[in-house]
Amino acid sequence: MGTPHARSPDPADGFWVFAYGSLMWRPGFAASEIRKARLDGYKRAFALSSVHYRGNDAFPGLVLGLDWDPANHCTGMALRVDHEQAHEVRHYLAERELVSRAYFEVRHPVTLLCPGGGTGPAEGTRVEAICYILDRTHPQYAGGMALEDQAAIICRAEGSTGTNRDYLFNTAAHLRDLGIEEPDLATLEAIVQRKP
């Protein structure tokens, strides 16, 4: 018997969105359901140069993105948005995530990794979720950078929503709280903590 798969979402029913970075700890909207989830074929990576939120034109920072990697997966959170909020939240997410068009907004199946409450889909169910995937052809794409080079940028950068260091530390702390292991991110955090 295979993994259960939910039907494709009807926009009138609301939708799921996959959170892997700041959307996990600062979504900016009320989700009706929050479940740990896995997206296959992509990894969480500091692979996007940020000139808006965690950097600026003079000194861009680095923020997380979902970078294609067929041998990998990313564990994050699936946030359910009910139909009453669907239009408002879609508009909010577009303004927040697509500010420089460095991500593709796609629907992709994610696997729910924990039980829900009551009537929600069962653990192990695959649901379609909105995912923000890095556009590797975009000028802000910065994938493949060594951790030491990432750390040098993150230590110095600051943007409209705060320092790049805080973004890294908040994400790492939230992943630990959720029991999600991310060895590269933990190593990067340790390097940045050692730097003045």
Contacts in CASP RR format, 6 or more apart in sequence:
PFRMAT RR
TARGET T0000
AUTHOR 0000-0000-0000
METHOD contacts of the structure
MODEL  1
MGTPHARSPDPADGFWVFAYGSLMWRPGFAASEIRKARLDGYKRAFALSS
VHYRGNDAFPGLVLGLDWDPANHCTGMALRVDHEQAHEVRHYLAERELVS
RAYFEVRHPVTLLCPGGGTGPAEGTRVEAICYILDRTHPQYAGGMALEDQ
AAIICRAEGSTGTNRDYLFNTAAHLRDLGIEEPDLATLEAIVQRKP
3 111 0 8 1.000
3 124 0 8 1.000
3 125 0 8 1.000
3 126 0 8 1.000
4 121 0 8 1.000
4 122 0 8 1.000
4 124 0 8 1.000
4 125 0 8 1.000
4 126 0 8 1.000
5 109 0 8 1.000
5 125 0 8 1.000
5 126 0 8 1.000
6 121 0 8 1.000
6 125 0 8 1.000
6 126 0 8 1.000
6 127 0 8 1.000
6 128 0 8 1.000
8 107 0 8 1.000
8 128 0 8 1.000
9 15 0 8 1.000
9 16 0 8 1.000
9 107 0 8 1.000
9 127 0 8 1.000
9 128 0 8 1.000
11 83 0 8 1.000
11 86 0 8 1.000
12 83 0 8 1.000
12 86 0 8 1.000
13 83 0 8 1.000
14 80 0 8 1.000
14 81 0 8 1.000
14 82 0 8 1.000
14 83 0 8 1.000
14 85 0 8 1.000
14 86 0 8 1.000
15 80 0 8 1.000
15 81 0 8 1.000
15 86 0 8 1.000
15 90 0 8 1.000
15 128 0 8 1.000
15 129 0 8 1.000
15 130 0 8 1.000
16 78 0 8 1.000
16 79 0 8 1.000
16 80 0 8 1.000
16 81 0 8 1.000
16 110 0 8 1.000
16 127 0 8 1.000
16 128 0 8 1.000
16 129 0 8 1.000
16 130 0 8 1.000
17 23 0 8 1.000
17 78 0 8 1.000
17 79 0 8 1.000
17 81 0 8 1.000
17 89 0 8 1.000
17 93 0 8 1.000
17 129 0 8 1.000
17 130 0 8 1.000
17 131 0 8 1.000
18 37 0 8 1.000
18 39 0 8 1.000
18 66 0 8 1.000
18 76 0 8 1.000
18 77 0 8 1.000
18 78 0 8 1.000
18 79 0 8 1.000
18 108 0 8 1.000
18 110 0 8 1.000
18 129 0 8 1.000
18 130 0 8 1.000
18 131 0 8 1.000
19 27 0 8 1.000
19 76 0 8 1.000
19 77 0 8 1.000
19 78 0 8 1.000
19 79 0 8 1.000
20 39 0 8 1.000
20 44 0 8 1.000
20 64 0 8 1.000
20 65 0 8 1.000
20 66 0 8 1.000
20 74 0 8 1.000
20 76 0 8 1.000
20 77 0 8 1.000
21 44 0 8 1.000
21 64 0 8 1.000
21 65 0 8 1.000
21 76 0 8 1.000
21 171 0 8 1.000
21 174 0 8 1.000
22 63 0 8 1.000
22 64 0 8 1.000
22 167 0 8 1.000
22 170 0 8 1.000
22 171 0 8 1.000
23 77 0 8 1.000
23 79 0 8 1.000
24 76 0 8 1.000
24 77 0 8 1.000
24 171 0 8 1.000
24 174 0 8 1.000
24 175 0 8 1.000
24 178 0 8 1.000
25 170 0 8 1.000
25 171 0 8 1.000
25 174 0 8 1.000
26 170 0 8 1.000
27 79 0 8 1.000
28 92 0 8 1.000
29 81 0 8 1.000
29 85 0 8 1.000
29 88 0 8 1.000
29 89 0 8 1.000
29 92 0 8 1.000
30 85 0 8 1.000
31 79 0 8 1.000
31 80 0 8 1.000
31 81 0 8 1.000
32 80 0 8 1.000
32 81 0 8 1.000
32 82 0 8 1.000
33 79 0 8 1.000
33 80 0 8 1.000
33 116 0 8 1.000
33 117 0 8 1.000
33 120 0 8 1.000
34 77 0 8 1.000
34 78 0 8 1.000
34 79 0 8 1.000
34 80 0 8 1.000
35 77 0 8 1.000
35 78 0 8 1.000
35 80 0 8 1.000
35 112 0 8 1.000
35 113 0 8 1.000
35 114 0 8 1.000
35 116 0 8 1.000
36 75 0 8 1.000
36 76 0 8 1.000
36 77 0 8 1.000
36 78 0 8 1.000
36 112 0 8 1.000
36 113 0 8 1.000
36 114 0 8 1.000
36 178 0 8 1.000
36 180 0 8 1.000
37 75 0 8 1.000
37 76 0 8 1.000
37 77 0 8 1.000
37 78 0 8 1.000
37 110 0 8 1.000
37 111 0 8 1.000
37 112 0 8 1.000
37 113 0 8 1.000
37 129 0 8 1.000
38 73 0 8 1.000
38 74 0 8 1.000
38 75 0 8 1.000
38 76 0 8 1.000
38 110 0 8 1.000
38 111 0 8 1.000
38 113 0 8 1.000
39 66 0 8 1.000
39 73 0 8 1.000
39 74 0 8 1.000
39 75 0 8 1.000
39 76 0 8 1.000
39 108 0 8 1.000
39 110 0 8 1.000
39 129 0 8 1.000
39 131 0 8 1.000
40 73 0 8 1.000
40 111 0 8 1.000
41 68 0 8 1.000
41 69 0 8 1.000
41 70 0 8 1.000
41 71 0 8 1.000
41 72 0 8 1.000
41 73 0 8 1.000
41 74 0 8 1.000
42 66 0 8 1.000
42 67 0 8 1.000
42 68 0 8 1.000
42 69 0 8 1.000
42 72 0 8 1.000
42 73 0 8 1.000
42 74 0 8 1.000
42 131 0 8 1.000
42 133 0 8 1.000
43 66 0 8 1.000
43 67 0 8 1.000
43 69 0 8 1.000
43 72 0 8 1.000
43 73 0 8 1.000
43 74 0 8 1.000
44 64 0 8 1.000
44 65 0 8 1.000
44 66 0 8 1.000
44 67 0 8 1.000
44 74 0 8 1.000
44 76 0 8 1.000
44 182 0 8 1.000
44 185 0 8 1.000
45 64 0 8 1.000
45 65 0 8 1.000
45 66 0 8 1.000
45 67 0 8 1.000
45 134 0 8 1.000
45 143 0 8 1.000
45 144 0 8 1.000
45 184 0 8 1.000
46 62 0 8 1.000
46 63 0 8 1.000
46 64 0 8 1.000
46 65 0 8 1.000
46 142 0 8 1.000
46 145 0 8 1.000
46 150 0 8 1.000
46 154 0 8 1.000
46 168 0 8 1.000
46 188 0 8 1.000
47 62 0 8 1.000
47 64 0 8 1.000
47 65 0 8 1.000
47 67 0 8 1.000
47 134 0 8 1.000
47 141 0 8 1.000
47 142 0 8 1.000
47 143 0 8 1.000
47 144 0 8 1.000
47 145 0 8 1.000
48 62 0 8 1.000
48 63 0 8 1.000
48 64 0 8 1.000
48 65 0 8 1.000
48 102 0 8 1.000
48 103 0 8 1.000
48 134 0 8 1.000
48 140 0 8 1.000
48 141 0 8 1.000
48 142 0 8 1.000
49 60 0 8 1.000
49 61 0 8 1.000
49 62 0 8 1.000
49 140 0 8 1.000
49 141 0 8 1.000
49 142 0 8 1.000
50 60 0 8 1.000
50 61 0 8 1.000
50 62 0 8 1.000
50 63 0 8 1.000
50 140 0 8 1.000
50 157 0 8 1.000
50 159 0 8 1.000
50 164 0 8 1.000
51 57 0 8 1.000
51 60 0 8 1.000
51 61 0 8 1.000
51 100 0 8 1.000
51 140 0 8 1.000
52 99 0 8 1.000
52 100 0 8 1.000
52 159 0 8 1.000
52 160 0 8 1.000
53 63 0 8 1.000
53 159 0 8 1.000
53 160 0 8 1.000
53 161 0 8 1.000
53 162 0 8 1.000
53 167 0 8 1.000
54 61 0 8 1.000
54 62 0 8 1.000
54 63 0 8 1.000
54 157 0 8 1.000
54 158 0 8 1.000
54 159 0 8 1.000
54 161 0 8 1.000
54 162 0 8 1.000
54 163 0 8 1.000
54 164 0 8 1.000
54 167 0 8 1.000
55 61 0 8 1.000
55 157 0 8 1.000
55 158 0 8 1.000
55 159 0 8 1.000
55 164 0 8 1.000
56 157 0 8 1.000
56 158 0 8 1.000
56 159 0 8 1.000
59 156 0 8 1.000
59 157 0 8 1.000
59 158 0 8 1.000
60 140 0 8 1.000
60 153 0 8 1.000
60 157 0 8 1.000
61 153 0 8 1.000
61 154 0 8 1.000
61 157 0 8 1.000
61 159 0 8 1.000
61 164 0 8 1.000
62 142 0 8 1.000
62 145 0 8 1.000
62 150 0 8 1.000
62 153 0 8 1.000
62 154 0 8 1.000
62 157 0 8 1.000
62 164 0 8 1.000
63 164 0 8 1.000
63 167 0 8 1.000
64 171 0 8 1.000
65 103 0 8 1.000
65 132 0 8 1.000
65 133 0 8 1.000
65 134 0 8 1.000
66 74 0 8 1.000
66 131 0 8 1.000
66 132 0 8 1.000
66 133 0 8 1.000
66 134 0 8 1.000
67 134 0 8 1.000
67 136 0 8 1.000
67 143 0 8 1.000
68 133 0 8 1.000
68 134 0 8 1.000
68 136 0 8 1.000
75 113 0 8 1.000
75 180 0 8 1.000
76 178 0 8 1.000
76 180 0 8 1.000
77 178 0 8 1.000
78 110 0 8 1.000
78 112 0 8 1.000
78 127 0 8 1.000
78 129 0 8 1.000
81 89 0 8 1.000
93 105 0 8 1.000
93 130 0 8 1.000
94 105 0 8 1.000
97 103 0 8 1.000
97 105 0 8 1.000
97 132 0 8 1.000
98 105 0 8 1.000
98 132 0 8 1.000
100 138 0 8 1.000
100 140 0 8 1.000
101 135 0 8 1.000
101 138 0 8 1.000
102 134 0 8 1.000
102 135 0 8 1.000
102 138 0 8 1.000
102 140 0 8 1.000
102 141 0 8 1.000
103 132 0 8 1.000
103 133 0 8 1.000
103 134 0 8 1.000
103 135 0 8 1.000
104 132 0 8 1.000
104 133 0 8 1.000
104 134 0 8 1.000
104 135 0 8 1.000
105 130 0 8 1.000
105 131 0 8 1.000
105 132 0 8 1.000
106 130 0 8 1.000
106 131 0 8 1.000
106 133 0 8 1.000
107 128 0 8 1.000
107 129 0 8 1.000
107 130 0 8 1.000
107 131 0 8 1.000
108 128 0 8 1.000
108 129 0 8 1.000
108 131 0 8 1.000
108 133 0 8 1.000
109 126 0 8 1.000
109 127 0 8 1.000
109 128 0 8 1.000
109 129 0 8 1.000
110 126 0 8 1.000
110 127 0 8 1.000
110 128 0 8 1.000
110 129 0 8 1.000
110 131 0 8 1.000
111 124 0 8 1.000
111 125 0 8 1.000
111 126 0 8 1.000
112 121 0 8 1.000
112 122 0 8 1.000
112 123 0 8 1.000
112 124 0 8 1.000
112 125 0 8 1.000
112 126 0 8 1.000
112 127 0 8 1.000
113 123 0 8 1.000
113 124 0 8 1.000
114 123 0 8 1.000
115 122 0 8 1.000
115 123 0 8 1.000
116 122 0 8 1.000
116 123 0 8 1.000
121 127 0 8 1.000
134 141 0 8 1.000
134 143 0 8 1.000
135 141 0 8 1.000
136 143 0 8 1.000
147 184 0 8 1.000
147 187 0 8 1.000
147 188 0 8 1.000
147 191 0 8 1.000
148 191 0 8 1.000
150 188 0 8 1.000
151 188 0 8 1.000
151 191 0 8 1.000
151 192 0 8 1.000
151 195 0 8 1.000
152 195 0 8 1.000
153 164 0 8 1.000
154 164 0 8 1.000
154 165 0 8 1.000
154 167 0 8 1.000
154 168 0 8 1.000
154 188 0 8 1.000
154 192 0 8 1.000
155 164 0 8 1.000
155 165 0 8 1.000
155 192 0 8 1.000
155 195 0 8 1.000
155 196 0 8 1.000
156 164 0 8 1.000
157 163 0 8 1.000
157 164 0 8 1.000
158 164 0 8 1.000
161 167 0 8 1.000
165 192 0 8 1.000
168 185 0 8 1.000
168 188 0 8 1.000
168 189 0 8 1.000
168 192 0 8 1.000
169 189 0 8 1.000
169 192 0 8 1.000
171 185 0 8 1.000
172 182 0 8 1.000
172 185 0 8 1.000
172 186 0 8 1.000
172 189 0 8 1.000
175 181 0 8 1.000
175 182 0 8 1.000
175 185 0 8 1.000
END
